[in-house]
Amino acid sequence: MSETGNEPVDGHVEIDGIRLKLAQPFSSPGKWIGQREILTQLLACWVMLDESDLPLTPRLVGSPGIGKTQLAIAAAQASELPLYIYQCTADTRPEDLLITPVLAQDGKIAYHASPLVTAMIRGGVCVLDEGNRMNEKSWASLAPLFDQRRYVESIVAGISIPAHRDFRAAVTMNQDESTFEIPDYILSRLQPTLQVGFPDKQDEMAILQYHLPFAEAEMLAMTVEFLQHAHELKLDFSPRDGINLLRFALKRMAQDPDHPISRDEAWREALERCLGEEAIDLEALAERKQRTLGGDNVPLGLADFFFDPDDPLHPDRDEDDDED
């Protein structure tokens, strides 16, 4: 039952005289493999201990392709709630997040509820995917939703929409440079932070086998060894990278049965085409990355640009060194 006072009929609901067309729930056969603790933590965020209690809206943080969205999907499935996913982008507007006016065939304005608002009305789960790609103006429109007020206000439709008691949400965030900095007043509403890490060797093999059940064991093993070595070197190659790499290698091998290329040749070609030539030598790539980030080098002072370190006139030279 909708807590707006109206039951959805034929995919529509009426709120304060405004008829809204609701979005369709997301359906996926995928599953979460391994790392059960992080799934348990996410589900704990959505537990309600009392009539006066409220669910938490956690941030799922990690490298791109690591499975943050799939984790949220698995939590929605475990909660047996309908799932809605909203893909955040740099040009997302508040009306995109909430209610969008659309010109109908009869020339009148129709109002379409976003996946987020639909989840609020129906009592489902909404995943705000890649939330730190969204600008502050759009986040500001969600401030009352993620505190004790639990509602949003659509300026376009001129209505306020309260969240169903069963409404739950999570926000995924990538750890890369192509993102916005989310203001503190929003971050304080998106707690706790759940760090999604890379899978171990056994789980990574299970993930690849699940997505590529037709792959040969030798090709799977090569890919998992590569990914695990990359994880050890703190490089951000993800299970998704491994799946794409292996899928391309397998397609290349099957492309011309009369003139097949070897497993090693196909795998190496796929590695270069999917992840770049620099991925061939992971140690060298890790070393370059470390140098770019500064590594363990001691910061240079102004004097270092004018004096050789052994120059007696160097301002930082210890007098004891001269005595030696």
C-alpha positions as CSV (number, residue, x, y, z in Angstrom):
1,M,0.0,0.0,0.0
2,S,1.4,3.4,-0.9
3,E,1.9,5.8,2.0
4,T,0.9,8.7,-0.2
5,G,-2.7,7.6,0.3
6,N,-3.2,6.3,-3.3
7,E,-2.6,2.8,-4.6
8,P,-0.7,2.7,-7.9
9,V,-3.1,1.7,-10.7
10,D,-1.8,0.7,-14.2
11,G,1.6,2.1,-13.4
12,H,0.2,5.5,-12.3
13,V,-0.5,7.1,-8.9
14,E,-2.2,10.4,-8.0
15,I,-0.7,12.7,-5.4
16,D,-2.4,16.0,-4.5
17,G,-4.3,16.0,-7.8
18,I,-1.2,15.3,-9.9
19,R,-1.1,12.0,-11.8
20,L,2.3,10.4,-11.9
21,K,3.5,7.7,-14.3
22,L,5.8,5.4,-12.3
23,A,9.0,3.9,-13.5
24,Q,9.5,0.1,-14.0
25,P,11.6,-1.8,-11.4
26,F,15.0,-3.2,-12.4
27,S,15.3,-6.9,-13.0
28,S,18.6,-8.7,-13.1
29,P,19.6,-12.4,-12.8
30,G,23.0,-11.5,-11.4
31,K,24.2,-12.4,-7.9
32,W,26.8,-11.3,-5.4
33,I,29.7,-13.8,-5.1
34,G,31.9,-13.9,-1.9
35,Q,32.6,-11.1,0.6
36,R,29.5,-11.9,2.6
37,E,30.4,-9.5,5.4
38,I,30.0,-6.4,3.3
39,L,26.6,-7.7,2.2
40,T,25.6,-8.3,5.8
41,Q,26.7,-4.7,6.7
42,L,24.6,-3.2,4.0
43,L,21.6,-5.1,5.1
44,A,22.2,-4.0,8.6
45,C,22.0,-0.4,7.5
46,W,18.4,-1.0,6.4
47,V,17.2,-2.7,9.6
48,M,14.5,-0.8,11.6
49,L,14.7,-1.5,15.3
50,D,11.6,0.4,16.4
51,E,8.6,2.4,15.1
52,S,10.6,5.5,15.7
53,D,13.8,4.2,14.0
54,L,14.9,5.1,10.5
55,P,17.0,3.2,8.0
56,L,20.5,4.4,7.1
57,T,21.6,5.4,3.6
58,P,25.2,4.1,3.2
59,R,27.9,5.0,0.7
60,L,29.3,2.0,-1.2
61,V,32.9,3.1,-2.1
62,G,35.4,1.3,-4.2
63,S,37.2,1.2,-7.6
64,P,35.2,1.1,-10.8
65,G,34.1,-2.4,-11.9
66,I,34.5,-3.9,-8.5
67,G,30.8,-4.8,-8.1
68,K,29.3,-2.0,-5.9
69,T,26.1,-1.9,-7.9
70,Q,25.8,-5.7,-7.9
71,L,26.2,-5.6,-4.1
72,A,23.2,-3.2,-3.8
73,I,21.2,-5.4,-6.2
74,A,21.9,-8.4,-4.0
75,A,20.8,-6.6,-0.9
76,A,17.5,-5.6,-2.5
77,Q,16.9,-9.2,-3.6
78,A,17.7,-10.4,0.0
79,S,15.2,-7.7,1.3
80,E,12.6,-8.9,-1.2
81,L,11.9,-5.3,-2.2
82,P,11.5,-4.0,-5.7
83,L,14.7,-2.4,-7.0
84,Y,15.1,0.9,-8.9
85,I,18.5,2.2,-10.2
86,Y,19.2,5.8,-11.0
87,Q,22.4,6.5,-13.0
88,C,23.8,9.8,-11.7
89,T,25.7,12.0,-14.2
90,A,27.4,15.4,-14.1
91,D,24.4,17.0,-15.9
92,T,21.7,15.4,-13.7
93,R,19.1,18.1,-12.8
94,P,16.8,18.1,-9.7
95,E,13.8,17.5,-12.0
96,D,15.6,14.5,-13.5
97,L,16.0,13.0,-10.0
98,L,12.4,13.6,-9.0
99,I,9.6,14.3,-11.5
100,T,10.0,15.2,-15.2
101,P,7.3,16.9,-17.3
102,V,6.7,15.3,-20.6
103,L,4.5,16.4,-23.5
104,A,1.9,13.7,-24.1
105,Q,0.2,12.8,-27.4
106,D,-2.9,14.8,-26.5
107,G,-0.8,17.9,-26.2
108,K,-1.1,18.0,-22.4
109,I,1.7,17.8,-19.8
110,A,2.3,14.3,-18.3
111,Y,4.4,13.8,-15.2
112,H,6.9,11.0,-15.0
113,A,8.3,9.9,-11.7
114,S,12.0,9.0,-11.6
115,P,13.2,5.6,-10.4
116,L,14.0,7.2,-7.1
117,V,10.5,8.7,-6.6
118,T,8.9,5.5,-7.7
119,A,10.9,3.6,-5.1
120,M,9.8,6.1,-2.5
121,I,6.1,5.7,-3.4
122,R,6.1,1.9,-3.8
123,G,8.4,1.1,-0.9
124,G,11.3,-0.2,-2.8
125,V,15.1,0.1,-2.9
126,C,16.8,2.8,-4.9
127,V,20.4,2.7,-5.8
128,L,21.9,6.1,-6.8
129,D,24.7,4.8,-8.9
130,E,27.9,6.7,-9.1
131,G,26.5,9.4,-6.9
132,N,29.7,11.5,-6.7
133,R,29.3,12.3,-10.4
134,M,26.3,14.4,-9.5
135,N,26.5,18.2,-8.8
136,E,25.6,19.9,-5.5
137,K,22.4,21.4,-6.8
138,S,20.9,18.0,-7.5
139,W,22.1,16.6,-4.2
140,A,20.5,19.6,-2.4
141,S,17.1,18.5,-3.6
142,L,17.6,15.2,-1.8
143,A,18.6,16.6,1.6
144,P,15.2,16.3,3.2
145,L,14.9,12.7,1.9
146,F,18.0,11.4,3.7
147,D,17.3,12.8,7.1
148,Q,14.4,12.4,9.6
149,R,12.0,14.3,7.2
150,R,12.1,11.6,4.5
151,Y,10.3,13.5,1.7
152,V,11.2,15.3,-1.5
153,E,9.5,18.4,-3.0
154,S,9.0,18.7,-6.8
155,I,9.0,22.3,-7.9
156,V,8.0,21.2,-11.4
157,A,4.8,19.3,-10.3
158,G,4.2,21.5,-7.2
159,I,3.9,18.6,-4.8
160,S,5.7,17.0,-1.8
161,I,6.2,13.3,-1.8
162,P,6.8,11.4,1.5
163,A,8.8,8.2,1.5
164,H,7.1,4.9,2.1
165,R,8.2,3.3,5.4
166,D,9.8,0.4,3.4
167,F,11.8,2.7,1.2
168,R,15.6,2.0,1.3
169,A,18.5,3.6,-0.5
170,A,22.2,3.3,-1.1
171,V,24.7,5.4,-3.0
172,T,27.6,3.9,-5.0
173,M,30.7,6.1,-5.4
174,N,33.8,5.4,-7.6
175,Q,37.3,6.2,-6.3
176,D,38.6,8.1,-9.4
177,E,39.3,11.7,-10.4
178,S,36.3,12.2,-12.7
179,T,34.0,13.0,-9.8
180,F,32.5,16.0,-7.9
181,E,33.3,16.6,-4.2
182,I,30.1,16.1,-2.3
183,P,29.4,18.7,0.3
184,D,29.6,17.8,4.0
185,Y,25.9,18.4,4.7
186,I,25.1,15.7,2.2
187,L,27.9,13.3,3.3
188,S,26.6,13.5,6.9
189,R,23.3,12.1,5.6
190,L,25.0,9.3,3.7
191,Q,26.4,7.1,6.4
192,P,28.1,4.7,7.1
193,T,30.8,4.3,4.4
194,L,31.1,0.7,3.3
195,Q,34.4,0.0,1.5
196,V,34.1,-2.6,-1.2
197,G,37.4,-4.3,-1.7
198,F,38.8,-6.6,-4.4
199,P,37.8,-10.3,-4.2
200,D,40.3,-13.0,-3.1
201,K,41.6,-15.5,-5.6
202,Q,38.8,-18.1,-5.0
203,D,36.0,-15.5,-5.2
204,E,37.5,-13.9,-8.3
205,M,37.6,-17.3,-10.1
206,A,34.0,-17.9,-9.1
207,I,33.0,-14.5,-10.5
208,L,34.6,-15.1,-13.8
209,Q,33.2,-18.6,-14.0
210,Y,29.7,-17.3,-13.3
211,H,29.9,-14.6,-16.1
212,L,31.8,-16.8,-18.5
213,P,30.8,-20.4,-18.0
214,F,32.0,-21.3,-21.5
215,A,35.6,-20.2,-20.8
216,E,38.4,-22.7,-20.7
217,A,40.0,-23.4,-17.3
218,E,43.4,-22.4,-18.6
219,M,42.2,-19.0,-19.8
220,L,40.3,-18.4,-16.6
221,A,43.4,-19.2,-14.6
222,M,45.6,-16.8,-16.6
223,T,43.1,-14.0,-16.1
224,V,42.7,-14.6,-12.3
225,E,46.4,-14.7,-11.8
226,F,46.8,-11.4,-13.7
227,L,44.1,-9.8,-11.6
228,Q,45.4,-11.0,-8.3
229,H,48.9,-9.8,-9.1
230,A,47.4,-6.4,-10.0
231,H,45.5,-6.3,-6.7
232,E,48.8,-7.1,-4.8
233,L,50.4,-4.1,-6.6
234,K,47.5,-1.9,-5.7
235,L,46.5,-1.4,-9.3
236,D,42.8,-0.7,-10.1
237,F,42.2,-3.5,-12.5
238,S,38.8,-5.0,-11.6
239,P,36.8,-8.2,-12.1
240,R,34.9,-6.3,-14.8
241,D,38.2,-5.7,-16.6
242,G,39.0,-9.4,-16.3
243,I,35.6,-10.4,-17.8
244,N,35.9,-8.0,-20.7
245,L,39.5,-9.1,-21.4
246,L,38.7,-12.8,-21.3
247,R,35.5,-12.3,-23.4
248,F,37.5,-10.6,-26.1
249,A,40.2,-13.2,-26.1
250,L,37.7,-16.0,-26.4
251,K,35.9,-14.2,-29.3
252,R,39.3,-13.8,-31.1
253,M,40.0,-17.5,-30.7
254,A,36.6,-18.5,-32.1
255,Q,36.6,-15.9,-34.9
256,D,38.4,-18.1,-37.5
257,P,38.2,-21.8,-36.7
258,D,40.4,-22.6,-39.8
259,H,43.2,-20.3,-38.6
260,P,42.9,-20.2,-34.8
261,I,45.3,-18.1,-32.8
262,S,46.9,-19.6,-29.7
263,R,45.5,-19.0,-26.2
264,D,48.6,-17.0,-25.2
265,E,48.5,-14.8,-28.3
266,A,44.7,-14.2,-28.0
267,W,45.0,-13.4,-24.3
268,R,47.9,-11.0,-24.7
269,E,46.2,-9.2,-27.6
270,A,43.1,-8.9,-25.5
271,L,45.1,-7.5,-22.6
272,E,46.6,-4.8,-24.8
273,R,43.3,-3.9,-26.5
274,C,41.3,-3.8,-23.3
275,L,43.7,-2.5,-20.6
276,G,46.5,-0.9,-22.7
277,E,50.0,-1.8,-23.5
278,E,51.2,-0.7,-20.0
279,A,49.2,-3.5,-18.5
280,I,51.7,-6.0,-20.0
281,D,54.3,-5.1,-17.3
282,L,52.4,-4.7,-14.0
283,E,55.5,-4.1,-11.9
284,A,56.7,-1.2,-14.2
285,L,53.1,0.2,-14.2
286,A,53.0,0.1,-10.4
287,E,56.4,1.8,-10.1
288,R,55.3,4.6,-12.5
289,K,52.1,5.0,-10.5
290,Q,54.1,5.2,-7.3
291,R,56.4,7.9,-8.7
292,T,53.4,9.9,-10.0
293,L,51.9,9.8,-6.5
294,G,55.2,10.9,-4.9
295,G,56.2,7.5,-3.5
296,D,58.5,7.6,-0.5
297,N,60.6,10.5,-1.8
298,V,61.4,13.3,0.5
299,P,59.9,16.6,-0.6
300,L,62.4,19.0,-2.2
301,G,63.2,22.3,-0.6
302,L,63.8,25.6,-2.4
303,A,67.6,25.2,-1.8
304,D,67.6,21.9,-3.7
305,F,66.9,23.7,-6.9
306,F,70.1,25.9,-6.5
307,F,72.6,23.7,-4.7
308,D,73.9,20.2,-5.1
309,P,73.1,18.1,-2.0
310,D,76.9,17.7,-1.3
311,D,77.6,21.4,-1.8
312,P,79.2,22.9,1.4
313,L,77.0,26.0,0.8
314,H,73.8,24.0,0.9
315,P,71.6,25.7,3.7
316,D,70.5,22.3,5.0
317,R,74.0,20.8,5.2
318,D,74.8,19.7,8.7
319,E,78.0,21.2,10.2
320,D,78.9,17.8,11.5
321,D,79.2,16.6,7.9
322,D,81.9,19.3,7.3
323,E,83.9,18.1,10.3
324,D,83.8,14.6,8.9
